[in-house]
Amino acid sequence: MKSISNVRNLKEVTARLCQIIYIIGNVLTIFGCLALLFGVLGMFDMDRFSFGLSAGVRIIGTVAISGCLLSAIGYGISDYLKSK
């Protein structure tokens, strides 16, 4: 009986972790897209985010893409756990 409760607890923890991952991903995606939009409209200077050889628009775009990837991972694992 102990192993069954451990499996349930593991699924609950994994489901909660997936939820946290896709919430963080959604927030990063929204932040990145809004920053790109505001930068294109000229509301702030995107060069503030540049360092090295990377332009500021690349860094902001990377934030948005990272958010999309985190959301996809979180939702994917969540759907996989629900189908099992």
JOVENPE-V390280 format. One record per residue. N is the residue number from 1. PSI is psi as a letter, one per 40 degrees, with the letter a starting at -180 (999 if undefined). OMEGA is omega in degrees with one decimal (999 if undefined). Layout:
n->(N,N)
psi->(PSI,PSI)
omega->(OMEGA,OMEGA)
//
This chain:
n->(1,2,3,4,5,6,7,8,9,10,11,12,13,14,15,16,17,18,19,20,21,22,23,24,25,26,27,28,29,30,31,32,33,34,35,36,37,38,39,40,41,42,43,44,45,46,47,48,49,50,51,52,53,54,55,56,57,58,59,60,61,62,63,64,65,66,67,68,69,70,71,72,73,74,75,76,77,78,79,80,81,82,83,84)
psi->(d,d,d,d,d,d,d,d,d,d,d,d,d,d,d,d,d,d,d,d,d,d,d,d,d,d,d,d,d,d,d,d,d,d,d,d,d,d,d,d,e,e,d,i,h,e,e,d,e,i,i,b,e,h,i,d,d,d,d,d,d,d,d,d,d,d,d,d,d,d,d,d,d,d,d,d,d,d,d,d,d,d,e,999)
omega->(-178.9,-177.9,178.4,179.4,176.9,178.2,178.1,179.8,178.2,178.0,178.7,178.9,179.3,178.3,178.8,178.2,177.2,178.7,178.0,-179.4,-177.2,173.6,176.3,178.2,178.9,179.1,178.2,179.0,178.9,179.1,-179.5,180.0,177.8,178.6,176.3,179.5,179.9,178.1,179.1,179.1,177.5,-179.0,171.2,-175.9,-179.0,-179.9,175.2,-175.8,-178.4,171.3,-176.9,-180.0,-178.6,176.2,-178.6,-179.7,177.5,-179.3,179.4,176.4,177.6,176.6,179.8,-179.9,177.0,176.4,177.4,179.8,178.0,177.5,-179.9,178.9,-179.5,178.9,179.9,178.8,178.0,177.5,178.0,179.9,178.9,-177.8,-179.5,999)
//
